[in-house]
Amino acid sequence: MHLHEMSERKCDGHGCGHYGASRGTRKHYGLDLACNPRTLIYSPVAGTVTKLGYTYSDDLSFRYVEISDQGYQFRVFYVDPAVEQGQKVSKHSIIGEAQDLRDRYSGITPHVHFEIKSADGDFIDPTPVMLAQRA
C-alpha cells in the first residue's frame, strides 16, 4: 500500500500516531499509518536503500527500511524488508510487508511508522509530505 493512501493511526492505549505526540519523556518523531499486517508497503521516494535496521535491540524480528535521497533519510518501521542495502528503488516500488505489532503491544492499532531526517540529522514532520502526495 502506498503510504499516502493510509490513514493516520489514531490514539489507542499505547499513544497517538501523529508527529510530535507525547511518548512519556520524549516526542514521537514520525507519523504512524494504520494498515493490516502483511500489507505490501511501497517506497515513498526514489533513492537508495542505505540501511535495513532493527527497531528494538531486544527483539530483532522488528525491522525498518531506510531510503536516502538528496541528503534526506526516509525510514519506514515495522516492515519485513523485500529489498537489500545498496539497492536503488523507485517511488512506489515494493520495499516489504507490514509487520504485526500486536504480539509486542497488545491492543495496539496495526501500523507502520514513517519518519524523515534531514542531512543535519533533524527530524522533519512527514505529514506535509503525505498530504502533498495525496493531492
C-alpha positions in Angstrom: 0.0 0.0 0.0 1.3 3.5 -0.7 1.9 5.4 2.5 -0.1 8.4 1.3 -3.2 6.1 0.9 -3.1 5.1 4.6 -4.8 6.9 7.3 -3.1 8.2 10.4 -3.1 5.9 13.4 -5.5 7.5 15.9 -4.9 7.3 19.7 -5.1 3.9 21.4 -3.8 2.5 24.7 -0.2 2.9 23.5 -0.4 6.5 22.5 -1.2 8.6 19.4 0.2 8.3 15.9 0.7 11.9 14.9 4.0 13.7 14.7 5.0 15.3 18.0 2.8 13.1 20.1 4.0 12.6 23.7 5.9 9.4 24.3 6.5 10.0 28.0 9.8 11.8 28.3 10.2 12.2 24.5 8.3 13.1 21.4 7.1 10.9 18.6 9.3 11.9 15.6 7.3 10.2 12.9 3.8 9.5 11.6 2.1 6.2 12.3 0.0 5.0 9.4 -2.6 2.3 10.1 -2.5 -0.9 8.0 -3.0 -4.5 8.4 -0.1 -6.9 8.9 1.3 -8.3 5.7 0.1 -5.3 3.7 2.6 -4.6 0.9 4.4 -1.4 1.6 5.7 0.8 -1.2 8.6 3.3 -1.2 7.6 6.9 -0.5 10.5 8.2 -2.6 13.1 7.1 -5.3 16.5 6.6 -3.8 19.0 4.1 -2.4 18.3 1.7 0.4 21.0 2.8 2.9 20.0 0.7 5.9 18.0 -2.3 6.9 17.8 -1.8 10.6 16.3 -3.3 13.7 13.7 -1.4 15.6 14.4 -2.9 19.0 17.6 -4.1 20.4 15.8 -6.8 22.5 13.8 -8.2 19.6 15.5 -8.5 16.2 12.3 -9.5 14.4 11.1 -5.9 14.0 12.8 -4.1 11.1 12.9 -0.9 9.3 13.9 0.2 5.8 15.9 3.4 5.3 15.9 5.0 1.8 18.2 8.0 1.2 17.8 10.7 -1.4 19.4 14.2 -1.7 20.7 14.1 1.9 17.4 13.0 3.4 16.7 9.7 5.1 13.2 8.3 4.8 12.6 5.5 7.2 9.6 3.1 7.3 9.5 1.0 10.5 7.7 -2.3 11.2 8.4 -3.6 7.7 9.7 -7.1 6.8 12.2 -5.9 4.1 11.9 -7.1 0.5 14.9 -5.0 -0.6 18.6 -5.1 0.0 21.0 -2.5 1.3 22.6 -0.6 -1.6 19.6 -1.3 -3.9 18.1 1.5 -5.9 14.4 1.8 -5.6 11.8 3.9 -7.5 9.0 5.7 -5.9 6.1 3.3 -5.3 8.2 0.1 -5.7 7.6 -2.6 -3.1 10.0 -2.4 -0.1 8.4 -5.0 2.1 5.4 -6.2 4.1 3.9 -4.6 7.2 4.7 -6.5 10.4 2.3 -7.4 13.2 2.9 -5.4 16.3 0.1 -6.9 18.4 2.3 -9.6 20.0 4.6 -6.9 21.4 2.0 -4.3 22.2 -1.4 -5.9 23.0 -4.2 -3.8 21.8 -2.2 -1.5 19.5 -3.6 -0.4 16.2 -1.5 -2.2 13.5 0.6 0.3 11.6 3.9 1.3 10.0 5.9 4.3 11.3 7.2 6.8 8.8 9.9 9.3 9.6 12.2 11.7 7.8 15.6 13.0 8.8 17.4 15.9 7.2 21.1 15.9 6.2 21.7 17.7 9.6 20.1 14.8 11.5 17.0 16.8 12.4 13.6 15.1 12.3 11.1 16.6 9.8 7.3 16.3 10.2 6.3 13.8 7.4 2.7 15.0 7.5 3.0 17.7 4.8 4.9 15.1 2.6 2.0 12.7 2.9 -0.6 15.4 2.2 1.2 16.6 -0.9 1.3 13.1 -2.3 -2.5 12.7 -1.7 -3.2 15.9 -3.8 
